[in-house]
Structures are given as C-alpha cells and as structure tokens.
Amino acid sequence: MIIPSIDLMGGQAVQLIGGKEKALDAGNPVPIAERFQLAGEIAVVDLDAALGQGSNADLVERLVEMAPCRVGGGIRDDKTAVRWLDAGASKVILGTAARPEILRRLPKDRVIAALDALDGEVVVDGWQTLTGQTVERRMTELRGVVGGFLVTFVESEGRQQGINMDRVRRVVAASDVRVTVAGGVTTSEEVAEIDRLGADAQVGMALYSGAIDLGEAIVAPMITDRPDGLWPTVVVDEQGIALGLTYSDRESVREAVSTRAGVYHSRSRGLWVKGETSGDRQVLLRVDLDCDRDALRFTVRQEGSGFCHQGMRTCWGPDHGLSALLRTLASRLRQSPEGSYTKRLLGDPAMLRSKLIEEASELADALDSHHVASEAADLIYFALVALARGGSDLAEVEEILDRRSRRVTRRAGDAKE
C-alpha cells in the first residue's frame, strides 16, 4: 500500500533530492495531511530535527492530532521516542538511534527502524555518514527489536526515476517484519508491484508533482475476479457502522479521493455521486483495502437522512445505539418543542451539571450487573446531551480515546482532591 510522506523544513512541507537539494516547497502541510490521510497512515519527518538545525515539533503535534502518523526525524533516544508515542503517533521512526539498547526500551510493534542506503551502504546522521554496513546486515542486527523497517534508496530519493525492484525484493527477503521502501517510486504500477512483493511504498515527490494520483495509488494493489472488474465497497460511518454495500472502480475512486466525497460506480448509471440529487451527501474520510485486495471500505461522514435510497440511514433499516441517540439529541437542540425535558437540559447548564453529578454518583454506588447497566445508561444519556450542546460527536470522543490508548507513559490516575 501507499504511505504518503510529508517532510518538514522551516514549518513547510518540502521535498529534497538525494537528501540535500531542495526541489520543491509545497507550503502549509496541514491541508496536505488532510488529503493524504484518506490513504491511512502518513509518514511525517522533521528534516530540521534530523539535520540538527531546528525543530518543527509544534507542527508535528498538530499533524498527529489530525491523522495517524509515523513520526521520524531527530529521534535520537528512547525518551524522545516515548514523547511522540505518548502524543499519539501510530509509530516512531528511528534512524541513527536504531540501536538494540535503545529499541529494547520501546514497544516493538510501534517502532520502525529507518535504514537509509546509498548504493547499498547504510548512511546515518541525516544521510551524511557512511557506515560500511549493508541493509541486510543491519536488518539481521535489529531482528526482534523492531516492528518494521523503512528502507530509503538515497541515490534515487526525490528524483522520480523509478525504484529498483531487485533491491526491494532483497530487503523484503531479508526482513522478518513489514518493510516500507522509499526513494524513486514514480508510478501507481510500482506501488502495486511493491505491495505484491509484501512491502509498502512511501511516496512524496511523485504525489506532490502530480506524477501519481493519490486515488489511483490507493487502489493500485486491487484485484478482482468479477467480469465487470468492479470492487465491492462497504460504506461505514465514523463508528464503523455499515451503511450499505456498493461498488467502485478506478475512475470512481479517483473522483472520490479528489473531491473527498462518496463517489461510487453504479452498475446501472456509471459514475455515481452519493447525494447529488437527494442531498444526502457524504464526506469521505478514509479508503481501506481488505487483506485480499479485492474489496474496499469507505469511511464517510453521512449527511442528510442516510445512505439508503428509501430514506433510512442504513440499507438494513434505521440505526440504533449511542450514535443514533446523539443525532436525535442534536436535532432536538435545533427544533425540540418548548417545555420538553431535552430542551430544558440543553438550555439550563446548571440543571445538566447537577444531573451529570447525580448519575455519576449513582453509577459509582451500583453493584449488581443490571443496576450498573441501568445507571451507566442514565449517565451516558446526560453525557450525550452535553456532547450535543457542545457541538461534539462520538467520533471525536473515540479519536481522543484511541490517541490516549497509544500512550506509553501511564499516569497514576488518582482521584483529584
């Protein structure tokens, strides 16, 4: 699969040739990250920190809050690595500091060792120092202490001359964990071949220059045995609840990623933009490939009445649960009749605060399972009212919890006095 890359220098997204010559200044990285996150994880590398000439830490922190990020650049000890893991980075990338004595202090599955190779020889210190070691030898030394490798072919980095597939095969064969390769990937076909070899392709310059279309690159590894060449596409909302099943092809995915909207292939109408006539539009949040590369999942923010053409939120009928209740509360915030209990809660902060404290206390005192469930339901209801009043949603809550779950450093969690 493709791992879009954002290299930072002086607060801007840049691309270097061979790690030295600045070839492109892409400007503000925030909108770039908003687009790249449709593909999943993003690699964010602080070049200033890597070269010892400054830091873009505040900017990296903002990107980590926006999207799942592999963070690298200037991570020279385990404390810095833990800091980024605690901040919510999905993984950290260590280069010069990728030594067993440091790596053993970190969670293996969230650490990637960056092996930058110049004509097959590993280089360190921001690609400035030759080590005399081959990539394969370094992989052997680090076996068992990392969850992945990032192998960058420095001589082709940023040059858009294509990537050496023989070298990709060799590094994949030498590794016992997932490998990401970078340096020279220029076409979607290369992304697909790298995926077939069992690796991921980290791509920067080709995306910025337009040589590779992001939507095309996302689905490059896809296959199908259907005569019409379509891919079944499961459409889910932010909570992962299935809204329906439809189909996609390369054209529809390119359009969906380009417009960040729910665009599919209708077997009767061709290219189909969801909500174009009904108003029930979708904001595309992410595109995922399944493990067999023959089905897609679109994560969307559904607007209007829902996905189903019969006016329901899902093609399996009305939705239910917490997300449905929150949407109901949000609608009542706008049009609930005067005198209703929900209207009173939404309009009286003191009353809502009192109920939250009351229900939390009752939940704390509950013992048997039915009583606990009942009191938890009461507390969650009032918590959802607070969410609706604040204009927040469950997706935001889940993102915060997911980010917190990635913390390595654990707080004591003692009660406040």
C-alpha positions in Angstrom: 0.0 0.0 0.0 1.0 3.6 -0.3 2.3 5.6 2.7 2.2 9.3 1.7 5.1 11.3 3.1 5.4 14.8 4.5 8.9 16.1 5.0 9.1 19.3 7.2 11.6 22.1 7.0 11.1 25.6 8.3 7.5 24.9 9.0 6.8 24.0 5.4 6.3 20.7 3.5 9.3 20.2 1.3 10.9 17.6 -1.0 14.6 17.1 -1.3 16.7 15.4 -3.9 19.2 12.9 -2.5 18.5 14.4 0.9 20.3 17.6 0.1 18.9 19.8 -2.7 15.5 21.3 -2.1 13.5 20.6 -5.2 10.0 21.6 -4.0 8.4 23.8 -1.3 4.7 22.6 -1.0 3.8 25.1 1.7 1.5 24.5 4.6 1.5 20.8 5.4 -1.9 20.9 7.2 -4.1 20.7 4.1 -1.7 18.2 2.6 -2.2 16.0 5.6 -6.0 16.4 5.3 -5.8 15.0 1.8 -3.1 12.3 2.5 -5.0 10.8 5.5 -7.6 9.4 3.0 -4.9 6.7 2.4 -4.4 5.8 6.1 -1.1 6.3 7.8 1.1 9.3 6.9 4.9 9.4 7.4 5.9 12.8 8.9 9.6 13.5 9.0 11.1 16.6 10.7 14.1 17.2 8.5 15.3 20.2 10.6 15.4 18.0 13.7 17.1 15.2 11.7 19.8 17.6 10.4 20.2 19.3 13.8 19.2 22.7 12.6 15.9 23.3 14.4 12.6 21.7 15.1 9.0 21.5 13.8 7.7 19.8 16.9 4.6 22.0 17.3 3.6 21.4 13.8 4.2 17.6 14.1 2.0 17.6 17.2 -0.8 19.2 15.2 -0.5 16.7 12.4 -0.5 13.8 14.9 -3.8 15.0 16.2 -5.2 15.2 12.7 -4.2 11.8 11.3 -2.4 8.5 12.1 1.2 9.5 11.7 4.5 7.7 11.6 6.8 10.3 13.2 10.5 10.5 12.4 13.4 12.9 12.3 15.7 13.8 15.2 14.6 10.9 17.4 17.9 10.1 19.0 16.9 8.5 22.3 14.1 6.5 23.8 12.7 9.5 25.8 12.1 11.4 22.6 10.5 8.3 21.0 8.2 7.8 24.0 7.2 11.5 23.9 5.9 11.1 20.3 4.2 7.8 21.2 2.5 9.5 24.1 1.5 12.3 21.8 -0.5 9.8 19.7 1.9 8.8 16.9 1.0 5.5 15.5 4.6 4.6 15.2 8.0 6.3 15.6 10.9 6.0 13.0 14.4 5.8 14.4 17.5 6.1 12.2 20.8 6.8 13.8 19.4 5.8 17.2 18.0 2.5 16.0 20.3 0.5 18.3 19.3 -2.6 20.2 20.0 -1.0 23.6 17.5 1.9 22.8 15.0 -0.2 20.9 14.5 -2.7 23.7 13.1 0.1 25.9 10.3 0.8 23.3 7.1 -1.2 22.3 8.4 -3.2 19.3 5.2 -3.1 17.3 5.3 0.7 17.2 8.9 1.2 16.2 10.2 1.4 12.6 14.0 1.4 12.0 15.0 3.7 9.2 17.8 2.2 7.1 18.9 4.8 4.6 21.1 3.2 1.9 23.4 4.9 -0.6 24.2 2.3 -3.3 23.5 -0.4 -0.8 25.5 1.0 2.1 23.7 2.3 5.2 24.2 6.0 5.9 23.3 7.9 9.1 23.4 11.4 10.6 20.9 12.8 8.1 22.5 10.8 5.2 25.9 12.4 5.9 27.9 9.5 7.3 28.7 6.1 5.6 28.7 3.1 8.0 30.2 0.4 5.9 27.2 -1.9 6.6 24.7 -3.3 4.1 20.9 -3.0 4.7 20.6 -6.8 5.1 23.3 -6.9 7.8 21.6 -4.1 9.8 18.3 -5.9 9.5 19.9 -9.0 11.0 21.3 -7.0 13.9 17.9 -5.4 14.7 15.8 -8.6 14.3 13.4 -9.0 17.2 13.5 -5.4 18.5 11.6 -3.5 15.8 8.1 -3.9 14.2 9.1 -2.7 10.8 11.8 -1.2 8.6 11.9 1.9 6.4 14.5 1.4 3.6 15.2 4.5 1.6 17.3 4.3 -1.5 19.0 7.7 -1.1 20.5 7.8 -4.6 17.0 7.8 -6.2 15.2 9.8 -3.4 13.2 12.7 -5.0 14.5 12.0 -8.5 11.3 10.3 -9.9 13.5 7.8 -11.8 11.7 4.7 -10.6 12.7 2.3 -7.9 15.0 -0.7 -8.2 12.7 -3.7 -7.7 15.5 -6.1 -7.3 16.7 -4.2 -4.3 13.1 -4.2 -3.0 13.0 -8.0 -3.3 16.3 -8.4 -1.5 15.3 -6.2 1.5 11.9 -7.8 1.8 13.5 -11.3 1.7 16.0 -10.2 4.4 13.3 -9.0 6.8 11.0 -10.9 9.2 8.7 -7.8 9.7 6.9 -5.5 7.3 9.1 -3.3 5.1 8.4 0.1 3.7 10.5 1.3 0.8 11.1 4.8 -0.4 13.2 6.6 -3.0 12.2 6.9 -6.6 8.6 5.5 -6.6 7.1 7.2 -9.6 4.0 5.3 -10.8 1.0 3.5 -9.4 2.2 0.4 -11.1 5.3 0.4 -8.9 3.1 0.9 -5.8 1.1 -2.2 -6.9 4.3 -4.3 -7.5 5.8 -3.3 -4.2 2.6 -4.4 -2.5 2.7 -7.8 -4.3 6.3 -8.2 -3.0 5.0 -7.8 0.5 6.0 -4.2 1.2 4.6 -0.7 1.4 5.7 2.3 -0.7 6.4 5.6 1.0 5.9 8.3 -1.6 6.5 12.0 -1.5 7.7 13.8 -4.6 5.6 11.8 -7.1 2.4 12.8 -5.2 3.4 16.5 -4.9 4.4 16.7 -8.6 1.2 15.0 -9.8 3.1 12.1 -11.3 1.0 9.8 -9.1 -2.7 10.4 -8.5 -3.5 9.7 -4.8 -6.7 7.9 -5.5 -5.1 5.8 -8.3 -2.2 4.9 -5.9 -4.5 3.8 -3.1 -6.2 1.2 -5.2 -3.2 0.2 -7.3 -2.8 -3.1 -5.5 -6.5 -4.0 -6.0 -7.6 -7.2 -7.9 -10.9 -8.6 -8.9 -12.3 -11.8 -10.4 -15.6 -10.1 -11.4 -16.3 -10.0 -15.2 -17.2 -6.3 -14.8 -13.9 -5.5 -13.0 -15.7 -3.8 -10.1 -14.7 -3.9 -6.4 -17.4 -4.5 -3.7 -17.3 -1.5 -1.4 -18.5 -1.5 2.2 -19.6 2.0 3.3 -19.3 2.7 7.0 -19.7 5.8 9.2 -17.2 7.2 11.7 -18.1 4.5 14.2 -17.6 1.7 11.7 -21.3 1.0 11.4 -22.1 -0.4 7.9 -24.4 1.9 6.0 -24.5 -0.1 2.8 -22.8 -2.1 0.1 -21.9 -0.6 -3.3 -19.2 -0.9 -6.0 -16.1 1.0 -7.1 -13.7 1.2 -10.0 -10.6 3.2 -10.6 -12.4 6.1 -12.0 -14.9 6.4 -9.1 -12.1 6.1 -6.5 -10.0 8.8 -8.2 -13.0 11.1 -8.2 -13.9 10.2 -4.6 -10.4 11.0 -3.4 -10.1 14.1 -5.5 -13.4 15.6 -4.2 -13.3 13.9 -0.8 -16.9 12.7 -1.3 -18.8 9.5 -1.6 -18.4 8.6 -5.2 -19.1 5.1 -6.5 -19.8 3.1 -9.6 -23.4 2.3 -10.2 -24.0 -0.8 -12.3 -26.9 1.0 -14.0 -25.8 4.6 -14.1 -22.0 4.5 -14.1 -20.2 7.2 -12.0 -22.5 8.0 -9.1 -22.0 10.8 -6.6 -24.0 9.9 -3.5 -26.4 12.7 -2.5 -26.1 14.7 -5.8 -29.9 14.6 -6.3 -31.1 13.6 -2.8 -28.9 16.0 -0.8 -27.7 13.0 1.4 -24.1 13.7 0.6 -21.1 12.0 2.2 -17.7 13.4 3.2 -15.0 10.8 2.5 -12.7 10.2 5.5 -10.7 7.2 4.5 -10.3 4.4 2.0 -9.1 1.0 3.2 -8.2 -2.1 1.2 -9.0 -5.5 2.7 -6.4 -8.2 3.2 -7.0 -9.9 -0.1 -7.0 -6.7 -2.1 -10.4 -7.4 -3.6 -12.8 -5.3 -1.6 -12.8 -1.7 -0.3 -14.1 0.1 2.8 -15.1 3.7 2.6 -15.3 5.5 5.9 -17.6 8.5 5.5 -19.4 11.2 7.4 -23.0 10.7 6.2 -25.2 13.8 5.9 -29.0 14.1 5.4 -31.4 11.3 6.1 -28.9 8.5 5.4 -27.4 6.2 2.8 -30.3 4.1 1.8 -32.5 5.2 -1.2 -35.5 4.5 1.0 -34.7 7.4 3.3 -33.1 5.3 6.1 -29.6 5.8 7.5 -28.5 2.2 6.6 -29.6 -0.3 3.9 -30.5 -2.6 6.8 -33.0 -0.2 8.4 -32.9 2.6 10.9 -29.8 2.7 13.0 -29.7 2.5 16.8 -27.4 2.8 19.8 -25.4 5.7 21.0 -24.7 7.4 17.7 -28.4 7.4 16.8 -29.3 8.9 20.2 -26.7 11.6 19.8 -28.0 12.5 16.4 -31.5 12.7 17.9 -30.3 15.0 20.7 -28.5 17.2 18.2 -31.7 17.5 16.1 -33.7 18.4 19.2 -31.2 21.1 20.0 -32.4 22.8 16.9 -36.1 22.0 17.0 -37.2 20.5 20.2 -40.6 21.8 21.5 -40.6 24.2 24.4 -41.1 22.6 27.7 -39.6 19.2 26.7 -37.1 17.6 29.1 -34.3 17.6 26.5 -35.0 21.3 25.8 -34.7 22.1 29.5 -31.4 20.2 29.8 -29.9 21.9 26.7 -31.0 25.3 27.9 -30.1 25.0 31.6 -26.3 24.3 32.2 -26.8 24.2 35.9 -29.5 21.5 35.6 -27.4 19.4 33.2 -24.4 19.7 35.5 -26.5 18.6 38.5 -27.8 15.5 36.6 -24.3 14.5 35.5 -23.1 14.6 39.1 -26.1 12.8 40.4 -26.0 10.0 37.8 -22.2 9.6 38.2 -22.7 9.1 41.9 -25.5 6.6 41.4 -23.3 4.6 39.0 -20.4 4.6 41.4 -22.7 3.1 44.1 -24.3 0.5 41.8 -23.3 -3.1 42.4 -25.2 -5.8 40.6 -24.9 -6.0 36.8 -28.4 -4.9 35.9 -28.2 -1.9 38.2 -24.8 -0.9 36.9 -26.0 -1.1 33.3 -29.1 1.0 34.1 -27.1 3.7 35.9 -24.5 3.7 33.2 -27.3 4.2 30.6 -28.5 7.2 32.6 -25.1 8.8 32.9 -24.3 8.2 29.2 -27.6 9.8 28.2 -26.7 13.0 30.1 -23.1 12.9 28.7 -24.5 12.7 25.2 -26.7 15.8 25.9 -23.5 17.6 27.0 -21.9 16.5 23.7 -24.8 17.7 21.6 -24.8 21.0 23.5 -21.1 21.4 22.8 -21.4 20.5 19.2 -19.1 17.5 19.5 -19.7 13.9 18.4 -18.8 10.4 19.3 -16.2 10.2 16.5 -14.2 13.0 18.2 -14.5 11.2 21.6 -13.3 7.9 20.0 -10.4 9.7 18.3 -9.3 11.1 21.7 -9.6 7.7 23.4 -7.7 6.0 20.6 -4.9 8.6 20.8 -4.8 8.1 24.6 -4.6 4.4 24.2 -1.4 4.8 22.3 0.3 6.4 25.3 3.3 4.5 26.6 3.8 6.5 29.8 0.9 5.8 32.1 -0.4 8.3 34.7 -1.3 7.2 38.2 -4.9 8.2 37.7 -5.5 9.0 41.3 -8.7 10.9 42.2 -8.5 14.7 42.4 -8.9 16.2 45.8 
